[in-house]
């Protein structure tokens, strides 16, 4: 796990752990997040085991992860994160941008889902929503709420 200190004097800033097996994307996402204000420390990892071991000491507010990477073995990694760090916000940042993947990510415990193609516009707001615990409702959940309100 690699530490990157950003705005170290800002006591209100977030701690973010970014996990992605693609080193090119990891560097790009790291550079993007480092340019944003409000992050005390950003740590990165390419492998889940290293990330979970380091996360216990780092205590991130949010983990940004692409669970569809080959070394993470799919969405099953999200419950593992919840077991180790139950209070952490989880943002799925995935290359695959479909309602099926979004709904599955949210149903298994992610707070928010962001497509990598929309990272610049959507990642920072998703991180802040995940910290507050106000994740994205799935379309099915929205439809259910609308039906309940209409009844």
C-alpha positions, 0 to 999 in steps of 0.5 A: 500500500502506497501513502500519498500525503495531501493537505496534511494540515487539514484536520477535516479532510477525508482518508481515502483508500483507492484499490485498482489492479490497473497501474495506469488507472491507479496513477490517473485516479490518484492524480485526480484525487490529489488535485481535489481539496479535502483529502488528508491522505490517499493510499493506494493498493493493487491487491485486496489483501494488502489493502485490508491489512493496511486499512486497519491502521490507515482507518479510511473514511472511504474505500474506492474500489473496482471489484470487477478486477481479476484479483478481487474476484467480483462483488464478494469483496464488498462484504469482506470489506464490511466485515473488516471495516463496517463503518467505512464508505464504499464507492464502486468505481467500475469500468463496466457501466450498466444498471445490472452492475450498479444494482448488484453493487448497491444490493451487496453493500456498496454505498455508491456506484461510479463509472470510470468514464464519469470519474471526473464528474461523479467520483468526488460527490460519490465519496462525500455521499458514502461518508455520510452514508447516503448512497445511491438508491437503486432504480428498483428502490426508487420505484418501490419508494414512489409506489409506497408514497403513492399508496 
